Amino acid sequence: MARLKDLLRKTEFHIFLFCLFFLLFSWPLLTLIEKTRPPIGFLYLYLTWSALTVVLAVIARHCRPSPTDRDPPAPPRE
């Protein structure tokens, strides 16, 4: 589980996911999928958008600081 958290926090992985989903939503690929049958195109868009939403939710959950990662409270001023 620690390896997954480390992977989800890396900037390089975020860039890879951006490029992957950018390609999945690009015009040429959408045109190829739409030529097969229109319902397949809608299903493709729905599943791809759902996958993007799930991936972003997982990254957001693993990138927030845990209570042990936070700075200790500052001592009170006198």
N, CA, C and O atoms as a Tripos MOL2 file, in Angstrom:
@<TRIPOS>MOLECULE
protein
  312   311    78     0     0
PROTEIN
NO_CHARGES

@<TRIPOS>ATOM
      1 N           0.8140   -1.1950    0.0000 N.3       1 MET1
      2 CA          0.0000    0.0000    0.0000 C.3       1 MET1
      3 C           0.8590    1.2620    0.0000 C.2       1 MET1
      4 O           0.4870    2.2810   -0.5820 O.2       1 MET1
      5 N           2.0050    1.1780    0.6560 N.am      2 ALA2
      6 CA          2.8990    2.3350    0.6920 C.3       2 ALA2
      7 C           3.4360    2.6490   -0.7010 C.2       2 ALA2
      8 O           3.6280    3.8160   -1.0450 O.2       2 ALA2
      9 N           3.6780    1.6200   -1.4970 N.am      3 ARG3
     10 CA          4.1750    1.8520   -2.8580 C.3       3 ARG3
     11 C           3.1220    2.5540   -3.7050 C.2       3 ARG3
     12 O           3.4500    3.4140   -4.5220 O.2       3 ARG3
     13 N           1.8500    2.1850   -3.5090 N.am      4 LEU4
     14 CA          0.7760    2.8400   -4.2430 C.3       4 LEU4
     15 C           0.6630    4.3020   -3.8420 C.2       4 LEU4
     16 O           0.4810    5.1630   -4.7020 O.2       4 LEU4
     17 N           0.7680    4.5960   -2.5600 N.am      5 LYS5
     18 CA          0.7110    5.9820   -2.1080 C.3       5 LYS5
     19 C           1.8710    6.7910   -2.6730 C.2       5 LYS5
     20 O           1.6950    7.9420   -3.0730 O.2       5 LYS5
     21 N           3.0550    6.1900   -2.7040 N.am      6 ASP6
     22 CA          4.2110    6.8900   -3.2660 C.3       6 ASP6
     23 C           4.0080    7.1710   -4.7510 C.2       6 ASP6
     24 O           4.3460    8.2500   -5.2380 O.2       6 ASP6
     25 N           3.4490    6.1860   -5.4700 N.am      7 LEU7
     26 CA          3.2070    6.3720   -6.8990 C.3       7 LEU7
     27 C           2.1680    7.4630   -7.1370 C.2       7 LEU7
     28 O           2.3350    8.2890   -8.0340 O.2       7 LEU7
     29 N           1.1180    7.4750   -6.3580 N.am      8 LEU8
     30 CA          0.0540    8.4600   -6.5410 C.3       8 LEU8
     31 C           0.4960    9.8700   -6.1880 C.2       8 LEU8
     32 O          -0.1300   10.8320   -6.6330 O.2       8 LEU8
     33 N           1.5400   10.0210   -5.4100 N.am      9 ARG9
     34 CA          2.0310   11.3500   -5.0250 C.3       9 ARG9
     35 C           3.0860   11.9120   -5.9750 C.2       9 ARG9
     36 O           3.4650   13.0770   -5.8520 O.2       9 ARG9
     37 N           3.5620   11.1090   -6.9120 N.am     10 LYS10
     38 CA          4.6340   11.5640   -7.8040 C.3      10 LYS10
     39 C           4.0880   12.4400   -8.9280 C.2      10 LYS10
     40 O           3.0580   12.1370   -9.5310 O.2      10 LYS10
     41 N           4.7890   13.5130   -9.1890 N.am     11 THR11
     42 CA          4.3960   14.4340  -10.2500 C.3      11 THR11
     43 C           4.4770   13.7680  -11.6160 C.2      11 THR11
     44 O           3.6490   14.0350  -12.4870 O.2      11 THR11
     45 N           5.4600   12.9080  -11.8080 N.am     12 GLU12
     46 CA          5.6100   12.2260  -13.0960 C.3      12 GLU12
     47 C           4.3960   11.3620  -13.3980 C.2      12 GLU12
     48 O           3.9710   11.2730  -14.5500 O.2      12 GLU12
     49 N           3.8340   10.7270  -12.3790 N.am     13 PHE13
     50 CA          2.6380    9.9090  -12.5770 C.3      13 PHE13
     51 C           1.4460   10.7840  -12.9470 C.2      13 PHE13
     52 O           0.6160   10.3860  -13.7640 O.2      13 PHE13
     53 N           1.3540   11.9680  -12.3540 N.am     14 HIS14
     54 CA          0.2720   12.8910  -12.6920 C.3      14 HIS14
     55 C           0.3950   13.3470  -14.1440 C.2      14 HIS14
     56 O          -0.6090   13.4650  -14.8470 O.2      14 HIS14
     57 N           1.6100   13.6000  -14.5900 N.am     15 ILE15
     58 CA          1.8370   14.0080  -15.9840 C.3      15 ILE15
     59 C           1.4770   12.8650  -16.9290 C.2      15 ILE15
     60 O           0.8660   13.0920  -17.9730 O.2      15 ILE15
     61 N           1.8510   11.6400  -16.5700 N.am     16 PHE16
     62 CA          1.4980   10.4710  -17.3840 C.3      16 PHE16
     63 C          -0.0170   10.3320  -17.5020 C.2      16 PHE16
     64 O          -0.5310   10.0940  -18.5950 O.2      16 PHE16
     65 N          -0.7310   10.4770  -16.3960 N.am     17 LEU17
     66 CA         -2.1870   10.3530  -16.4340 C.3      17 LEU17
     67 C          -2.8160   11.4710  -17.2620 C.2      17 LEU17
     68 O          -3.7860   11.2360  -17.9830 O.2      17 LEU17
     69 N          -2.2760   12.6750  -17.1640 N.am     18 PHE18
     70 CA         -2.7780   13.7770  -17.9790 C.3      18 PHE18
     71 C          -2.6320   13.4390  -19.4640 C.2      18 PHE18
     72 O          -3.5740   13.6100  -20.2380 O.2      18 PHE18
     73 N          -1.4660   12.9680  -19.8540 N.am     19 CYS19
     74 CA         -1.2350   12.6270  -21.2600 C.3      19 CYS19
     75 C          -2.1320   11.4750  -21.7060 C.2      19 CYS19
     76 O          -2.6710   11.4990  -22.8130 O.2      19 CYS19
     77 N          -2.2910   10.4730  -20.8520 N.am     20 LEU20
     78 CA         -3.1400    9.3280  -21.1920 C.3      20 LEU20
     79 C          -4.5820    9.7540  -21.4230 C.2      20 LEU20
     80 O          -5.1780    9.4000  -22.4410 O.2      20 LEU20
     81 N          -5.1450   10.5040  -20.4920 N.am     21 PHE21
     82 CA         -6.5350   10.9150  -20.6510 C.3      21 PHE21
     83 C          -6.6840   11.9690  -21.7440 C.2      21 PHE21
     84 O          -7.7390   12.0560  -22.3710 O.2      21 PHE21
     85 N          -5.6650   12.7570  -21.9790 N.am     22 PHE22
     86 CA         -5.7110   13.6950  -23.0990 C.3      22 PHE22
     87 C          -5.8160   12.9320  -24.4100 C.2      22 PHE22
     88 O          -6.5880   13.3090  -25.2920 O.2      22 PHE22
     89 N          -5.0440   11.8670  -24.5380 N.am     23 LEU23
     90 CA         -5.1150   11.0530  -25.7550 C.3      23 LEU23
     91 C          -6.4470   10.3240  -25.8660 C.2      23 LEU23
     92 O          -6.9940   10.2010  -26.9620 O.2      23 LEU23
     93 N          -6.9710    9.8440  -24.7560 N.am     24 LEU24
     94 CA         -8.2530    9.1340  -24.7980 C.3      24 LEU24
     95 C          -9.4070   10.0470  -25.2040 C.2      24 LEU24
     96 O         -10.3890    9.5810  -25.7820 O.2      24 LEU24
     97 N          -9.3010   11.3370  -24.9090 N.am     25 PHE25
     98 CA        -10.3430   12.2890  -25.2920 C.3      25 PHE25
     99 C          -9.9830   13.0920  -26.5410 C.2      25 PHE25
    100 O         -10.6650   14.0660  -26.8600 O.2      25 PHE25
    101 N          -8.9420   12.7060  -27.2400 N.am     26 SER26
    102 CA         -8.5190   13.4700  -28.4200 C.3      26 SER26
    103 C          -9.4660   13.2220  -29.5990 C.2      26 SER26
    104 O         -10.1410   12.1960  -29.6820 O.2      26 SER26
    105 N          -9.4860   14.1760  -30.4810 N.am     27 TRP27
    106 CA        -10.3960   14.1430  -31.6150 C.3      27 TRP27
    107 C         -10.1930   12.9170  -32.5170 C.2      27 TRP27
    108 O         -11.1900   12.2810  -32.8580 O.2      27 TRP27
    109 N          -8.9720   12.5410  -32.9270 N.am     28 PRO28
    110 CA         -8.8510   11.3980  -33.8360 C.3      28 PRO28
    111 C          -9.3660   10.0870  -33.2320 C.2      28 PRO28
    112 O         -10.0120    9.3000  -33.9240 O.2      28 PRO28
    113 N          -9.0900    9.8530  -31.9690 N.am     29 LEU29
    114 CA         -9.5520    8.6080  -31.3440 C.3      29 LEU29
    115 C         -11.0660    8.6050  -31.1960 C.2      29 LEU29
    116 O         -11.7070    7.5760  -31.4080 O.2      29 LEU29
    117 N         -11.6380    9.7340  -30.8380 N.am     30 LEU30
    118 CA        -13.0950    9.8090  -30.7390 C.3      30 LEU30
    119 C         -13.7600    9.6090  -32.0930 C.2      30 LEU30
    120 O         -14.8380    9.0200  -32.1730 O.2      30 LEU30
    121 N         -13.1400   10.0860  -33.1360 N.am     31 THR31
    122 CA        -13.6880    9.8990  -34.4740 C.3      31 THR31
    123 C         -13.6590    8.4290  -34.8630 C.2      31 THR31
    124 O         -14.6260    7.9290  -35.4370 O.2      31 THR31
    125 N         -12.5800    7.7310  -34.5670 N.am     32 LEU32
    126 CA        -12.5010    6.3040  -34.8810 C.3      32 LEU32
    127 C         -13.5540    5.5030  -34.1290 C.2      32 LEU32
    128 O         -14.1670    4.5950  -34.6910 O.2      32 LEU32
    129 N         -13.7610    5.8290  -32.8900 N.am     33 ILE33
    130 CA        -14.7350    5.0940  -32.0910 C.3      33 ILE33
    131 C         -16.1570    5.4210  -32.5500 C.2      33 ILE33
    132 O         -17.0110    4.5350  -32.5770 O.2      33 ILE33
    133 N         -16.4180    6.6560  -32.9040 N.am     34 GLU34
    134 CA        -17.7530    7.0660  -33.3270 C.3      34 GLU34
    135 C         -18.1400    6.4250  -34.6660 C.2      34 GLU34
    136 O         -19.3260    6.2430  -34.9410 O.2      34 GLU34
    137 N         -17.1550    6.0850  -35.4940 N.am     35 LYS35
    138 CA        -17.4540    5.4860  -36.8000 C.3      35 LYS35
    139 C         -17.9820    4.0610  -36.6730 C.2      35 LYS35
    140 O         -18.6850    3.5850  -37.5640 O.2      35 LYS35
    141 N         -17.6580    3.3750  -35.5870 N.am     36 THR36
    142 CA        -18.1360    2.0010  -35.4380 C.3      36 THR36
    143 C         -19.6480    1.9940  -35.2770 C.2      36 THR36
    144 O         -20.3680    1.5260  -36.1590 O.2      36 THR36
    145 N         -20.1270    2.5080  -34.1610 N.am     37 ARG37
    146 CA        -21.5600    2.6570  -33.9070 C.3      37 ARG37
    147 C         -21.7270    3.7740  -32.8900 C.2      37 ARG37
    148 O         -20.9550    3.8500  -31.9350 O.2      37 ARG37
    149 N         -22.7190    4.6460  -33.0710 N.am     38 PRO38
    150 CA        -22.8830    5.7600  -32.1260 C.3      38 PRO38
    151 C         -23.0620    5.3270  -30.6720 C.2      38 PRO38
    152 O         -22.4850    5.9720  -29.7970 O.2      38 PRO38
    153 N         -23.8270    4.2710  -30.3550 N.am     39 PRO39
    154 CA        -23.9370    3.9090  -28.9300 C.3      39 PRO39
    155 C         -22.5970    3.5200  -28.2980 C.2      39 PRO39
    156 O         -22.3860    3.7340  -27.1050 O.2      39 PRO39
    157 N         -21.7010    2.9510  -29.0960 N.am     40 ILE40
    158 CA        -20.3690    2.6100  -28.5810 C.3      40 ILE40
    159 C         -19.6100    3.8790  -28.2140 C.2      40 ILE40
    160 O         -18.8680    3.8960  -27.2330 O.2      40 ILE40
    161 N         -19.7890    4.9310  -28.9900 N.am     41 GLY41
    162 CA        -19.1320    6.2030  -28.7020 C.3      41 GLY41
    163 C         -19.5930    6.7930  -27.3800 C.2      41 GLY41
    164 O         -18.7790    7.2850  -26.5980 O.2      41 GLY41
    165 N         -20.8870    6.7460  -27.1300 N.am     42 PHE42
    166 CA        -21.4030    7.2510  -25.8570 C.3      42 PHE42
    167 C         -20.9060    6.4040  -24.6870 C.2      42 PHE42
    168 O         -20.5390    6.9360  -23.6400 O.2      42 PHE42
    169 N         -20.8970    5.1070  -24.8670 N.am     43 LEU43
    170 CA        -20.4010    4.2180  -23.8170 C.3      43 LEU43
    171 C         -18.9180    4.4800  -23.5470 C.2      43 LEU43
    172 O         -18.4840    4.5020  -22.3950 O.2      43 LEU43
    173 N         -18.1520    4.6760  -24.6130 N.am     44 TYR44
    174 CA        -16.7270    4.9800  -24.4660 C.3      44 TYR44
    175 C         -16.5180    6.2730  -23.6810 C.2      44 TYR44
    176 O         -15.7030    6.3240  -22.7600 O.2      44 TYR44
    177 N         -17.2600    7.3140  -24.0520 N.am     45 LEU45
    178 CA        -17.1220    8.5890  -23.3510 C.3      45 LEU45
    179 C         -17.5260    8.4500  -21.8820 C.2      45 LEU45
    180 O         -16.8460    8.9810  -21.0030 O.2      45 LEU45
    181 N         -18.6060    7.7540  -21.6120 N.am     46 TYR46
    182 CA        -19.0650    7.5840  -20.2380 C.3      46 TYR46
    183 C         -18.0380    6.8100  -19.4100 C.2      46 TYR46
    184 O         -17.7080    7.2210  -18.2970 O.2      46 TYR46
    185 N         -17.5330    5.7040  -19.9360 N.am     47 LEU47
    186 CA        -16.5710    4.8870  -19.1900 C.3      47 LEU47
    187 C         -15.2370    5.6110  -18.9960 C.2      47 LEU47
    188 O         -14.6250    5.5130  -17.9330 O.2      47 LEU47
    189 N         -14.7930    6.3300  -20.0150 N.am     48 THR48
    190 CA        -13.5400    7.0690  -19.9030 C.3      48 THR48
    191 C         -13.6730    8.2050  -18.8920 C.2      48 THR48
    192 O         -12.7700    8.4270  -18.0850 O.2      48 THR48
    193 N         -14.7850    8.9180  -18.9310 N.am     49 TRP49
    194 CA        -15.0170   10.0030  -17.9770 C.3      49 TRP49
    195 C         -15.1290    9.4450  -16.5600 C.2      49 TRP49
    196 O         -14.6310   10.0530  -15.6120 O.2      49 TRP49
    197 N         -15.7770    8.2960  -16.4110 N.am     50 SER50
    198 CA        -15.8870    7.6610  -15.0910 C.3      50 SER50
    199 C         -14.5160    7.2500  -14.5680 C.2      50 SER50
    200 O         -14.2120    7.4490  -13.3920 O.2      50 SER50
    201 N         -13.6980    6.6820  -15.4300 N.am     51 ALA51
    202 CA        -12.3480    6.2820  -15.0270 C.3      51 ALA51
    203 C         -11.5340    7.5000  -14.5990 C.2      51 ALA51
    204 O         -10.8050    7.4440  -13.6090 O.2      51 ALA51
    205 N         -11.6540    8.5850  -15.3330 N.am     52 LEU52
    206 CA        -10.9470    9.8120  -14.9700 C.3      52 LEU52
    207 C         -11.3940   10.3180  -13.6010 C.2      52 LEU52
    208 O         -10.5680   10.7370  -12.7910 O.2      52 LEU52
    209 N         -12.6830   10.2790  -13.3480 N.am     53 THR53
    210 CA        -13.2160   10.7340  -12.0600 C.3      53 THR53
    211 C         -12.7090    9.8710  -10.9180 C.2      53 THR53
    212 O         -12.3270   10.3920   -9.8700 O.2      53 THR53
    213 N         -12.7010    8.5600  -11.1050 N.am     54 VAL54
    214 CA        -12.2250    7.6480  -10.0580 C.3      54 VAL54
    215 C         -10.7390    7.8530   -9.8000 C.2      54 VAL54
    216 O         -10.3100    7.8840   -8.6460 O.2      54 VAL54
    217 N          -9.9590    7.9910  -10.8490 N.am     55 VAL55
    218 CA         -8.5070    8.1850  -10.6900 C.3      55 VAL55
    219 C          -8.2300    9.4900   -9.9500 C.2      55 VAL55
    220 O          -7.3820    9.5230   -9.0580 O.2      55 VAL55
    221 N          -8.9270   10.5570  -10.3020 N.am     56 LEU56
    222 CA         -8.7200   11.8280   -9.6110 C.3      56 LEU56
    223 C          -9.1410   11.7470   -8.1460 C.2      56 LEU56
    224 O          -8.4920   12.3400   -7.2840 O.2      56 LEU56
    225 N         -10.2150   11.0230   -7.8560 N.am     57 ALA57
    226 CA        -10.6470   10.8710   -6.4640 C.3      57 ALA57
    227 C          -9.6200   10.0870   -5.6560 C.2      57 ALA57
    228 O          -9.3430   10.4320   -4.5080 O.2      57 ALA57
    229 N          -9.0550    9.0380   -6.2430 N.am     58 VAL58
    230 CA         -8.0420    8.2430   -5.5390 C.3      58 VAL58
    231 C          -6.7900    9.0680   -5.2920 C.2      58 VAL58
    232 O          -6.2100    9.0070   -4.2080 O.2      58 VAL58
    233 N          -6.3720    9.8360   -6.2820 N.am     59 ILE59
    234 CA         -5.1870   10.6830   -6.1140 C.3      59 ILE59
    235 C          -5.4420   11.7380   -5.0380 C.2      59 ILE59
    236 O          -4.5770   11.9900   -4.1990 O.2      59 ILE59
    237 N          -6.6120   12.3500   -5.0590 N.am     60 ALA60
    238 CA         -6.9180   13.3770   -4.0630 C.3      60 ALA60
    239 C          -6.9420   12.7830   -2.6590 C.2      60 ALA60
    240 O          -6.5140   13.4280   -1.7020 O.2      60 ALA60
    241 N          -7.4300   11.5860   -2.5380 N.am     61 ARG61
    242 CA         -7.4990   10.9540   -1.2130 C.3      61 ARG61
    243 C          -6.1120   10.6140   -0.6870 C.2      61 ARG61
    244 O          -5.8430   10.7630    0.5050 O.2      61 ARG61
    245 N          -5.2290   10.1560   -1.5750 N.am     62 HIS62
    246 CA         -3.8960    9.7490   -1.1380 C.3      62 HIS62
    247 C          -2.9090   10.9030   -1.0480 C.2      62 HIS62
    248 O          -1.8480   10.7520   -0.4440 O.2      62 HIS62
    249 N          -3.2260   12.0400   -1.6280 N.am     63 CYS63
    250 CA         -2.2970   13.1670   -1.5960 C.3      63 CYS63
    251 C          -2.5450   14.1090   -0.4320 C.2      63 CYS63
    252 O          -1.7160   14.9780   -0.1650 O.2      63 CYS63
    253 N          -3.6500   13.9640    0.2600 N.am     64 ARG64
    254 CA         -3.8510   14.8610    1.3990 C.3      64 ARG64
    255 C          -2.9620   14.4090    2.5490 C.2      64 ARG64
    256 O          -2.7360   13.2140    2.7390 O.2      64 ARG64
    257 N          -2.4700   15.3520    3.2960 N.am     65 PRO65
    258 CA         -1.5350   15.0000    4.3730 C.3      65 PRO65
    259 C          -2.2440   14.2370    5.4930 C.2      65 PRO65
    260 O          -3.3690   14.5580    5.8780 O.2      65 PRO65
    261 N          -1.5660   13.2430    5.9900 N.am     66 SER66
    262 CA         -2.1030   12.4870    7.1140 C.3      66 SER66
    263 C          -1.8250   13.2650    8.4030 C.2      66 SER66
    264 O          -1.0060   14.1840    8.3940 O.2      66 SER66
    265 N          -2.4800   12.9230    9.4930 N.am     67 PRO67
    266 CA         -2.2370   13.6580   10.7520 C.3      67 PRO67
    267 C          -0.7810   13.5740   11.2170 C.2      67 PRO67
    268 O          -0.3020   14.4880   11.8890 O.2      67 PRO67
    269 N          -0.0790   12.5140   10.8790 N.am     68 THR68
    270 CA          1.3270   12.4050   11.2860 C.3      68 THR68
    271 C           2.2340   13.2600   10.4190 C.2      68 THR68
    272 O           3.3430   13.5960   10.8360 O.2      68 THR68
    273 N           1.7820   13.6260    9.2020 N.am     69 ASP69
    274 CA          2.5970   14.4480    8.2970 C.3      69 ASP69
    275 C           2.5160   15.9310    8.6180 C.2      69 ASP69
    276 O           3.3670   16.7030    8.1740 O.2      69 ASP69
    277 N           1.5340   16.3350    9.3610 N.am     70 ARG70
    278 CA          1.3490   17.7520    9.6510 C.3      70 ARG70
    279 C           2.4000   18.2460   10.6330 C.2      70 ARG70
    280 O           2.9660   17.4780   11.4100 O.2      70 ARG70
    281 N           2.6430   19.5370   10.5760 N.am     71 ASP71
    282 CA          3.5940   20.1660   11.4880 C.3      71 ASP71
    283 C           3.0070   20.1570   12.9120 C.2      71 ASP71
    284 O           1.7950   20.2750   13.0950 O.2      71 ASP71
    285 N           3.8690   20.0180   13.8870 N.am     72 PRO72
    286 CA          3.3530   20.0890   15.2610 C.3      72 PRO72
    287 C           2.8500   21.4950   15.5520 C.2      72 PRO72
    288 O           3.3140   22.4580   14.9410 O.2      72 PRO72
    289 N           1.9160   21.6200   16.4690 N.am     73 PRO73
    290 CA          1.3920   22.9660   16.7690 C.3      73 PRO73
    291 C           2.4730   23.8480   17.3550 C.2      73 PRO73
    292 O           3.3490   23.3920   18.0900 O.2      73 PRO73
    293 N           2.3910   25.1000   17.0170 N.am     74 ALA74
    294 CA          3.3680   26.0790   17.5150 C.3      74 ALA74
    295 C           3.1280   26.3230   18.9950 C.2      74 ALA74
    296 O           1.9850   26.3090   19.4540 O.2      74 ALA74
    297 N           4.1990   26.5460   19.7410 N.am     75 PRO75
    298 CA          4.0190   26.8320   21.1640 C.3      75 PRO75
    299 C           3.3020   28.1710   21.3350 C.2      75 PRO75
    300 O           3.4780   29.0760   20.5190 O.2      75 PRO75
    301 N           2.5080   28.3010   22.3720 N.am     76 PRO76
    302 CA          1.7650   29.5740   22.5700 C.3      76 PRO76
    303 C           2.7230   30.7160   22.8510 C.2      76 PRO76
    304 O           3.7410   30.5450   23.5220 O.2      76 PRO76
    305 N           2.3830   31.8730   22.3320 N.am     77 ARG77
    306 CA          3.1960   33.0720   22.5610 C.3      77 ARG77
    307 C           2.8040   33.7040   23.8830 C.2      77 ARG77
    308 O           1.6510   33.6330   24.3100 O.2      77 ARG77
    309 N           3.7600   34.3070   24.5070 N.am     78 GLU78
    310 CA          3.4820   34.9640   25.7960 C.3      78 GLU78
    311 C           3.3660   36.4410   25.6490 C.2      78 GLU78
    312 O           3.1350   37.1430   26.6330 O.2      78 GLU78
@<TRIPOS>BOND
     1     1     2 1
     2     2     3 1
     3     3     4 2
     4     3     5 am
     5     5     6 1
     6     6     7 1
     7     7     8 2
     8     7     9 am
     9     9    10 1
    10    10    11 1
    11    11    12 2
    12    11    13 am
    13    13    14 1
    14    14    15 1
    15    15    16 2
    16    15    17 am
    17    17    18 1
    18    18    19 1
    19    19    20 2
    20    19    21 am
    21    21    22 1
    22    22    23 1
    23    23    24 2
    24    23    25 am
    25    25    26 1
    26    26    27 1
    27    27    28 2
    28    27    29 am
    29    29    30 1
    30    30    31 1
    31    31    32 2
    32    31    33 am
    33    33    34 1
    34    34    35 1
    35    35    36 2
    36    35    37 am
    37    37    38 1
    38    38    39 1
    39    39    40 2
    40    39    41 am
    41    41    42 1
    42    42    43 1
    43    43    44 2
    44    43    45 am
    45    45    46 1
    46    46    47 1
    47    47    48 2
    48    47    49 am
    49    49    50 1
    50    50    51 1
    51    51    52 2
    52    51    53 am
    53    53    54 1
    54    54    55 1
    55    55    56 2
    56    55    57 am
    57    57    58 1
    58    58    59 1
    59    59    60 2
    60    59    61 am
    61    61    62 1
    62    62    63 1
    63    63    64 2
    64    63    65 am
    65    65    66 1
    66    66    67 1
    67    67    68 2
    68    67    69 am
    69    69    70 1
    70    70    71 1
    71    71    72 2
    72    71    73 am
    73    73    74 1
    74    74    75 1
    75    75    76 2
    76    75    77 am
    77    77    78 1
    78    78    79 1
    79    79    80 2
    80    79    81 am
    81    81    82 1
    82    82    83 1
    83    83    84 2
    84    83    85 am
    85    85    86 1
    86    86    87 1
    87    87    88 2
    88    87    89 am
    89    89    90 1
    90    90    91 1
    91    91    92 2
    92    91    93 am
    93    93    94 1
    94    94    95 1
    95    95    96 2
    96    95    97 am
    97    97    98 1
    98    98    99 1
    99    99   100 2
   100    99   101 am
   101   101   102 1
   102   102   103 1
   103   103   104 2
   104   103   105 am
   105   105   106 1
   106   106   107 1
   107   107   108 2
   108   107   109 am
   109   109   110 1
   110   110   111 1
   111   111   112 2
   112   111   113 am
   113   113   114 1
   114   114   115 1
   115   115   116 2
   116   115   117 am
   117   117   118 1
   118   118   119 1
   119   119   120 2
   120   119   121 am
   121   121   122 1
   122   122   123 1
   123   123   124 2
   124   123   125 am
   125   125   126 1
   126   126   127 1
   127   127   128 2
   128   127   129 am
   129   129   130 1
   130   130   131 1
   131   131   132 2
   132   131   133 am
   133   133   134 1
   134   134   135 1
   135   135   136 2
   136   135   137 am
   137   137   138 1
   138   138   139 1
   139   139   140 2
   140   139   141 am
   141   141   142 1
   142   142   143 1
   143   143   144 2
   144   143   145 am
   145   145   146 1
   146   146   147 1
   147   147   148 2
   148   147   149 am
   149   149   150 1
   150   150   151 1
   151   151   152 2
   152   151   153 am
   153   153   154 1
   154   154   155 1
   155   155   156 2
   156   155   157 am
   157   157   158 1
   158   158   159 1
   159   159   160 2
   160   159   161 am
   161   161   162 1
   162   162   163 1
   163   163   164 2
   164   163   165 am
   165   165   166 1
   166   166   167 1
   167   167   168 2
   168   167   169 am
   169   169   170 1
   170   170   171 1
   171   171   172 2
   172   171   173 am
   173   173   174 1
   174   174   175 1
   175   175   176 2
   176   175   177 am
   177   177   178 1
   178   178   179 1
   179   179   180 2
   180   179   181 am
   181   181   182 1
   182   182   183 1
   183   183   184 2
   184   183   185 am
   185   185   186 1
   186   186   187 1
   187   187   188 2
   188   187   189 am
   189   189   190 1
   190   190   191 1
   191   191   192 2
   192   191   193 am
   193   193   194 1
   194   194   195 1
   195   195   196 2
   196   195   197 am
   197   197   198 1
   198   198   199 1
   199   199   200 2
   200   199   201 am
   201   201   202 1
   202   202   203 1
   203   203   204 2
   204   203   205 am
   205   205   206 1
   206   206   207 1
   207   207   208 2
   208   207   209 am
   209   209   210 1
   210   210   211 1
   211   211   212 2
   212   211   213 am
   213   213   214 1
   214   214   215 1
   215   215   216 2
   216   215   217 am
   217   217   218 1
   218   218   219 1
   219   219   220 2
   220   219   221 am
   221   221   222 1
   222   222   223 1
   223   223   224 2
   224   223   225 am
   225   225   226 1
   226   226   227 1
   227   227   228 2
   228   227   229 am
   229   229   230 1
   230   230   231 1
   231   231   232 2
   232   231   233 am
   233   233   234 1
   234   234   235 1
   235   235   236 2
   236   235   237 am
   237   237   238 1
   238   238   239 1
   239   239   240 2
   240   239   241 am
   241   241   242 1
   242   242   243 1
   243   243   244 2
   244   243   245 am
   245   245   246 1
   246   246   247 1
   247   247   248 2
   248   247   249 am
   249   249   250 1
   250   250   251 1
   251   251   252 2
   252   251   253 am
   253   253   254 1
   254   254   255 1
   255   255   256 2
   256   255   257 am
   257   257   258 1
   258   258   259 1
   259   259   260 2
   260   259   261 am
   261   261   262 1
   262   262   263 1
   263   263   264 2
   264   263   265 am
   265   265   266 1
   266   266   267 1
   267   267   268 2
   268   267   269 am
   269   269   270 1
   270   270   271 1
   271   271   272 2
   272   271   273 am
   273   273   274 1
   274   274   275 1
   275   275   276 2
   276   275   277 am
   277   277   278 1
   278   278   279 1
   279   279   280 2
   280   279   281 am
   281   281   282 1
   282   282   283 1
   283   283   284 2
   284   283   285 am
   285   285   286 1
   286   286   287 1
   287   287   288 2
   288   287   289 am
   289   289   290 1
   290   290   291 1
   291   291   292 2
   292   291   293 am
   293   293   294 1
   294   294   295 1
   295   295   296 2
   296   295   297 am
   297   297   298 1
   298   298   299 1
   299   299   300 2
   300   299   301 am
   301   301   302 1
   302   302   303 1
   303   303   304 2
   304   303   305 am
   305   305   306 1
   306   306   307 1
   307   307   308 2
   308   307   309 am
   309   309   310 1
   310   310   311 1
   311   311   312 2
@<TRIPOS>SUBSTRUCTURE
     1 MET1         2 RESIDUE 1 A MET
     2 ALA2         6 RESIDUE 1 A ALA
     3 ARG3        10 RESIDUE 1 A ARG
     4 LEU4        14 RESIDUE 1 A LEU
     5 LYS5        18 RESIDUE 1 A LYS
     6 ASP6        22 RESIDUE 1 A ASP
     7 LEU7        26 RESIDUE 1 A LEU
     8 LEU8        30 RESIDUE 1 A LEU
     9 ARG9        34 RESIDUE 1 A ARG
    10 LYS10       38 RESIDUE 1 A LYS
    11 THR11       42 RESIDUE 1 A THR
    12 GLU12       46 RESIDUE 1 A GLU
    13 PHE13       50 RESIDUE 1 A PHE
    14 HIS14       54 RESIDUE 1 A HIS
    15 ILE15       58 RESIDUE 1 A ILE
    16 PHE16       62 RESIDUE 1 A PHE
    17 LEU17       66 RESIDUE 1 A LEU
    18 PHE18       70 RESIDUE 1 A PHE
    19 CYS19       74 RESIDUE 1 A CYS
    20 LEU20       78 RESIDUE 1 A LEU
    21 PHE21       82 RESIDUE 1 A PHE
    22 PHE22       86 RESIDUE 1 A PHE
    23 LEU23       90 RESIDUE 1 A LEU
    24 LEU24       94 RESIDUE 1 A LEU
    25 PHE25       98 RESIDUE 1 A PHE
    26 SER26      102 RESIDUE 1 A SER
    27 TRP27      106 RESIDUE 1 A TRP
    28 PRO28      110 RESIDUE 1 A PRO
    29 LEU29      114 RESIDUE 1 A LEU
    30 LEU30      118 RESIDUE 1 A LEU
    31 THR31      122 RESIDUE 1 A THR
    32 LEU32      126 RESIDUE 1 A LEU
    33 ILE33      130 RESIDUE 1 A ILE
    34 GLU34      134 RESIDUE 1 A GLU
    35 LYS35      138 RESIDUE 1 A LYS
    36 THR36      142 RESIDUE 1 A THR
    37 ARG37      146 RESIDUE 1 A ARG
    38 PRO38      150 RESIDUE 1 A PRO
    39 PRO39      154 RESIDUE 1 A PRO
    40 ILE40      158 RESIDUE 1 A ILE
    41 GLY41      162 RESIDUE 1 A GLY
    42 PHE42      166 RESIDUE 1 A PHE
    43 LEU43      170 RESIDUE 1 A LEU
    44 TYR44      174 RESIDUE 1 A TYR
    45 LEU45      178 RESIDUE 1 A LEU
    46 TYR46      182 RESIDUE 1 A TYR
    47 LEU47      186 RESIDUE 1 A LEU
    48 THR48      190 RESIDUE 1 A THR
    49 TRP49      194 RESIDUE 1 A TRP
    50 SER50      198 RESIDUE 1 A SER
    51 ALA51      202 RESIDUE 1 A ALA
    52 LEU52      206 RESIDUE 1 A LEU
    53 THR53      210 RESIDUE 1 A THR
    54 VAL54      214 RESIDUE 1 A VAL
    55 VAL55      218 RESIDUE 1 A VAL
    56 LEU56      222 RESIDUE 1 A LEU
    57 ALA57      226 RESIDUE 1 A ALA
    58 VAL58      230 RESIDUE 1 A VAL
    59 ILE59      234 RESIDUE 1 A ILE
    60 ALA60      238 RESIDUE 1 A ALA
    61 ARG61      242 RESIDUE 1 A ARG
    62 HIS62      246 RESIDUE 1 A HIS
    63 CYS63      250 RESIDUE 1 A CYS
    64 ARG64      254 RESIDUE 1 A ARG
    65 PRO65      258 RESIDUE 1 A PRO
    66 SER66      262 RESIDUE 1 A SER
    67 PRO67      266 RESIDUE 1 A PRO
    68 THR68      270 RESIDUE 1 A THR
    69 ASP69      274 RESIDUE 1 A ASP
    70 ARG70      278 RESIDUE 1 A ARG
    71 ASP71      282 RESIDUE 1 A ASP
    72 PRO72      286 RESIDUE 1 A PRO
    73 PRO73      290 RESIDUE 1 A PRO
    74 ALA74      294 RESIDUE 1 A ALA
    75 PRO75      298 RESIDUE 1 A PRO
    76 PRO76      302 RESIDUE 1 A PRO
    77 ARG77      306 RESIDUE 1 A ARG
    78 GLU78      310 RESIDUE 1 A GLU
